[in-house]
């Protein structure tokens, strides 16, 4: 007898429906899994047989052949345990028809038959709905995540026996698991305990960060130790616009397939903030690994902030892999047998000292570095990478008067209101473009269309190009930043003062 049930696997952040075909023969007992399974899937044979026996179902002492179709897609992960078990039980008539043509089965089986959570439930639920499946049977720990996809019934189970009763309609509680999607989304939007009003002084740096947040621009902070660079960077998410529901779904899919979504969690509703240590490898930053390419830090920070502290301390090859994702907003990871693309549209925030000792330009602490040492230190960051950072701002030491002052600056809520208003102007401007959501994403043609300047602005740009030796990319980025500054000022046109402020944000060009 041949039994057919359906499951799914993830590829990147997308999912593919997998047909699980089970055939039983009267030969020497064995379980053979074909269809390009990885080692985890092959090992499921032992888990499945033990789970069936310990759940008090009869296990056939015959040759069992299981085919995972389509055969040209690599099958990975432990989520195939439950569909394999359901296929065997149906093929041996141990259970009735599990309504396999309308059901997706997912779950890792423990030896006692209990179900453990899997990765990528949200992506699979979205694909199942798109393909017309009516319900999905999966571990209870993944129920809230899958239930964020409406128009498909989510049936959570704690064990193989419960999954069987769910499948054949004999479960005492036949109602599918439901959540109020809008309410759950609001509940998951956690409020940060950090606020920009905690930062003393550094008003010009706060202004630069506001401009960066308003336009989605990359920014680098240069200053001595203790000047507040890390403190400022950690508060950037508090002034970014809230995640939209579609952005939250995409962000959640990345964290889910990476196994970083906490058990029972439903959705990532706040913008990610990732701060990898400078000893990170290029594969860990961009993504990769042996066999299956996992998302890296740049993808985990998608729709959020990637903070690289002590930028010159990162290995040169690690920094260079950032160049293509910063331009494209995505990263393609190729292996000998597969290629996968992950989104990587993040805001890069970097911080560094002005020299190896950190005291260059500090009037209170003399710098002990020679000019050659400073040049060698600064040259660890390549020119092409710096060109992709829109805003370069200096963070000087905070004066005692500012530290001792009890006056608090603007709160994150006030700054965020201006940032949201500027983003709304950009969305209105780009309303005909689905691939364009902020000024930092504009290409050369968009800059020509949306960043027209008058003769006075052109003269300022000419002088800046001559004095700073700007590249064509740096020239374009000054125009993008000027467009954002104009949006913050509710100006429909770019004026000379907007260009002047944007030029000032090329501090590192003067240093190099």
ABEGO torsion letter per residue (X at the ends): XBBBBBBBBBBEABBBBBBBBBBBBBBBBBBBBBGGBBAAAAAAAAAAAAAAAAAGBBBBBBBBBBBBOBAABBBBEAAAAAAAAAAAAAAAGABBBAGAAABBBBEBBBAAGBBBBBBGAAAAAAAAAAAGBABBBBBAAAAAAAAABBGBBBBBBABAAAAAAAAAGABABABBBBBBAAAAAAAABBBBABBAAABBEGAAAAAAAAAAAAAGBBBBBBBBBGAGAAAAAAAAAAABBBBBAAAAAAAAAAAAAAGABBBGBABBABBBBBBBBAABBAAAAAEEEBEBBBBBAAAAABGBBBBBBGAAABBAAAAAAAAAAAAAGBBBBBBAABBBBBBBBBBBBBBBBABAAGABGBAABBBABBAAAAAAAAAABBAAAAAABABBBBBBBBBAAAAABABBBBBAAAAAAAAAAAAAAAAAAAAABAABABAAABBAAAAAAAABBBAAAAAAAAAAAAAAGBBAAAAAAAAAAAAAAAAAAGBABBBAAAAAAAAAAAAAAAAX
